[in-house]
Structure formats: C-alpha cells, structure tokens
Amino acid sequence: MQHLGGMPFQLRQILASKTVLKIGQALDTRDSEKLLQEFGLSLVRTVDVSQVARNMGIRKTGLKNLALSVFGNCAPSLILF
C-alpha cells in the first residue's frame, strides 16, 4: 500500500474527498487541526453523531449509549467495546 506522510494513500483520499461523508463520534477541532498539522490534510464533509444526538435531545451521547438507542438489546455483539 502506498503511503504519503505516514498515512495510507487510500485513507488520505477518503478523508479529503468532498463526495464521501465521514461520520464520527465526539469529533472536535483538535482532530481536524492534528490532521492538518501532521498530514497537511483538511478534513471535509463530516458529521458528528454526538452533536446530532444532542440536537435530538439525547443527553447521553457516548458511542455505547447511541448504539443502544439505535439497536437496543437486539444486537449485543455490536456493543462489545
């Protein structure tokens, strides 16, 4: 696999793409700043599911609680962290 600046080329393409939506949890400006400083990469087109959950009135926005909200107890194998 080809690497540029310590990051796989394909990952760099995905993160920089304006057509690929990147979904994360608890994203903050430090994440974007670190990518820019360490790899010269601007992260674009992202959605923070924690922020979406807060906007929907969900108080507990950790990944485990969000997974339970979506999947309930029907998919316990998805909630093994």
C-alpha positions as semicolon CSV with decimal commas, in nm:
position;residue;x (nm);y (nm);z (nm)
1;M;0,000;0,000;0,000
2;Q;0,136;0,341;-0,095
3;H;0,190;0,584;0,196
4;L;0,206;0,962;0,193
5;G;0,318;1,141;0,509
6;G;0,265;0,826;0,718
7;M;-0,096;0,785;0,610
8;P;-0,216;0,526;0,357
9;F;-0,293;0,690;0,025
10;Q;-0,647;0,547;0,010
11;L;-0,730;0,679;0,356
12;R;-0,598;1,021;0,259
13;Q;-0,823;1,018;-0,047
14;I;-1,130;0,926;0,157
15;L;-1,069;1,187;0,428
16;A;-1,005;1,465;0,175
17;S;-1,297;1,370;-0,051
18;K;-1,581;1,618;-0,080
19;T;-1,811;1,342;-0,204
20;V;-1,761;1,092;0,081
21;L;-1,949;1,167;0,402
22;K;-1,738;1,088;0,710
23;I;-1,932;1,004;1,025
24;G;-1,767;1,009;1,365
25;Q;-1,839;1,036;1,732
26;A;-1,713;1,318;1,956
27;L;-1,527;1,495;1,678
28;D;-1,369;1,823;1,773
29;T;-1,149;2,088;1,617
30;R;-0,838;1,924;1,762
31;D;-0,897;1,625;1,533
32;S;-0,903;1,848;1,226
33;E;-0,607;2,053;1,348
34;K;-0,399;1,740;1,407
35;L;-0,475;1,605;1,061
36;L;-0,378;1,939;0,910
37;Q;-0,058;1,976;1,113
38;E;0,065;1,618;1,084
39;F;-0,051;1,527;0,735
40;G;-0,139;1,856;0,561
41;L;-0,492;1,723;0,525
42;S;-0,813;1,922;0,560
43;L;-1,098;1,706;0,682
44;V;-1,416;1,789;0,490
45;R;-1,778;1,676;0,491
46;T;-1,808;1,531;0,840
47;V;-2,098;1,455;1,073
48;D;-2,056;1,415;1,447
49;V;-2,323;1,174;1,568
50;S;-2,282;1,303;1,924
51;Q;-2,386;1,651;1,810
52;V;-2,676;1,512;1,607
53;A;-2,792;1,320;1,915
54;R;-2,769;1,632;2,133
55;N;-2,973;1,823;1,873
56;M;-3,235;1,547;1,901
57;G;-3,249;1,586;2,280
58;I;-3,046;1,277;2,366
59;R;-2,839;1,350;2,674
60;K;-2,604;1,052;2,685
61;T;-2,413;1,081;2,358
62;G;-2,134;0,830;2,412
63;L;-2,096;0,565;2,145
64;K;-2,227;0,283;2,364
65;N;-2,542;0,479;2,456
66;L;-2,600;0,583;2,096
67;A;-2,567;0,222;1,981
68;L;-2,815;0,114;2,248
69;S;-3,054;0,389;2,135
70;V;-3,039;0,268;1,776
71;F;-3,008;-0,109;1,817
72;G;-3,146;-0,166;2,165
73;N;-3,063;-0,507;2,302
74;C;-3,126;-0,682;1,970
75;A;-2,762;-0,668;1,864
76;P;-2,545;-0,724;2,173
77;S;-2,244;-0,825;1,962
78;L;-2,229;-0,469;1,830
79;I;-2,197;-0,330;2,180
80;L;-1,891;-0,523;2,296
81;F;-1,631;-0,249;2,339
